[in-house]
Amino acid sequence: MSDTRVRWGVLSTANIGRAAVNPAIQASANGRLVAVASRDGERARAFARDAGIPRHHGSYEALLDDDEVDAVYIPLPNALHREWTIRAAQRGKHVLCEKPLALDPGECREMAAAAEDAGVLLMEAFMYRFHPRTELLLARVRAGAIGEVRSIRSTFTFRLTRPDNIRLDPHLGGGALMDVGCYCVNASRTVAGAEPVEAQAFANWTERGVDGELTGALRFESGLVAHFDCALTLERREVLEVAGLDGALLVPSAFLPGRADAPLHELRGRAGESVETVAGADEYRLMVEHFGDAVLHGSPLRYGPDEAERNMRVMAALYRSARDGGRPVAVAP
Ligand SMILES: NC(=O)c1ccc[n+]([C@@H]2O[C@H](COP(=O)([O-])OP(=O)(O)OC[C@H]3O[C@@H](n4cnc5c(N)ncnc54)[C@H](OP(=O)(O)O)[C@@H]3O)[C@@H](O)[C@H]2O)c1
């Protein structure tokens, strides 16, 4: 471990790495991006040159053998998260893995166990949780600003245009719930501060067998219901609304607000609507720095792999319901 900064390696030349997370690592106060790996050595070389990454490897294995790497960021297709997280942990690398952490709760448990056995950290890369507006939303809800929360509504949809996209491939862990609905489930559980007891979902499946559109509802013990829709086929829509007995909070562009100042709307009966604006931030960089602090200084991770497993349990129940025509399914406790 270099003393003051985490030395990061990235497994693959994925778009999300290139566009958001690799630059966030490079801009971070406590990290350096030292290596990239690709299945194709020439692709790794060109990517490293274009992104100013000092070293490149022609296989993921080779990067895991690189002693100058302390932590890896894994933006592989979802079906490969388990394998490469476990391999990285076994080589003593800390792992920041893209969402969803795995394909099912059992995989999450295996990954968590591998990290624990190796004494390394593992976190799922839900970056929206680190945006200060999300933190403000949670603080408002916890402080009782809108009273008891009874309804949460969220949406994350966008239209995929390329048929060869990994999100449309059932063998790579594709599907709307896996790709964007996972945010809605995560935000619902996080805002509720509890786990749902029952899940129900309706999906439209693509010819290749992934959910192109999925609408779900989660019932909590308290009577709170969270409902959401996600899709790979619809206009870009992204919102989170939390309604309590005394008011409501609305979060536009809840997951990907970009770097612009971010509004949080509050509705309060006769008092009408007020808007608090949170200064723009790079949520990817905040996530990377949080993980880096945990690696360097042992500060606690706010979201460990157990949290990812709980999200995946809810997603598994939603998929079971959707495959069974919308029958309500108990969420495994
Ligand atoms: N947090 C966010 O904001 C966010 C946004 C988008 C995506 N994601 C997540 O990030 C991950 C990657 O998404 P992406 O859109 O960036 O993917 P992508 O551009 O398609 O990249 C995936 C990379 O994985 C490697 N790969 C290895 N085996 C592969 C296979 N069989 N088929 C295709 N690629 C393979 C390829 O890199 P090499 O050829 O270089 O080895 C490829 O570039 C997913 O888990 C996704 O859910 C997160």
The ligand as a Gaussian input file, in Angstrom:
#p B3LYP/6-31G(d) Opt

LIG

0 1
 N      -22.904000       3.491000     -11.649000
 C      -23.249000       3.915000     -12.851000
 O      -23.543000       5.091000     -13.065000
 C      -23.268000       2.927000     -13.984000
 C      -23.550000       3.375000     -15.272000
 C      -23.454000       2.465000     -16.323000
 C      -23.144000       1.137000     -16.069000
 N      -22.915000       0.720000     -14.798000
 C      -22.564000      -0.689000     -14.517000
 O      -21.233000      -0.873000     -15.001000
 C      -21.081000      -2.151000     -15.595000
 C      -20.589000      -1.977000     -17.021000
 O      -21.520000      -1.229000     -17.768000
 P      -21.072000      -0.451000     -19.111000
 O      -22.263000       0.077000     -19.762000
 O      -19.973000       0.479000     -18.808000
 O      -20.531000      -1.696000     -19.955000
 P      -19.704000      -1.756000     -21.319000
 O      -19.368000      -0.403000     -21.798000
 O      -20.411000      -2.693000     -22.224000
 O      -18.323000      -2.406000     -20.820000
 C      -18.231000      -3.666000     -20.248000
 C      -16.778000      -4.110000     -20.432000
 O      -16.647000      -5.412000     -19.893000
 C      -15.675000      -6.111000     -20.638000
 N      -16.222000      -7.434000     -20.937000
 C      -15.746000      -8.602000     -20.452000
 N      -16.454000      -9.629000     -20.896000
 C      -17.417000      -9.121000     -21.703000
 C      -18.450000      -9.708000     -22.476000
 N      -18.660000     -11.038000     -22.509000
 N      -19.245000      -8.884000     -23.194000
 C      -19.085000      -7.541000     -23.153000
 N      -18.097000      -6.946000     -22.446000
 C      -17.276000      -7.724000     -21.733000
 C      -15.334000      -5.305000     -21.873000
 O      -14.039000      -4.735000     -21.648000
 P      -12.684000      -5.268000     -22.339000
 O      -13.066000      -5.693000     -23.723000
 O      -11.818000      -4.097000     -22.276000
 O      -12.183000      -6.413000     -21.517000
 C      -16.338000      -4.189000     -21.880000
 O      -15.788000      -2.968000     -22.301000
 C      -22.437000      -2.843000     -15.414000
 O      -22.405000      -3.614000     -14.234000
 C      -23.412000      -1.693000     -15.250000
 O      -24.548000      -2.064000     -14.467000
 C      -22.973000       1.601000     -13.758000

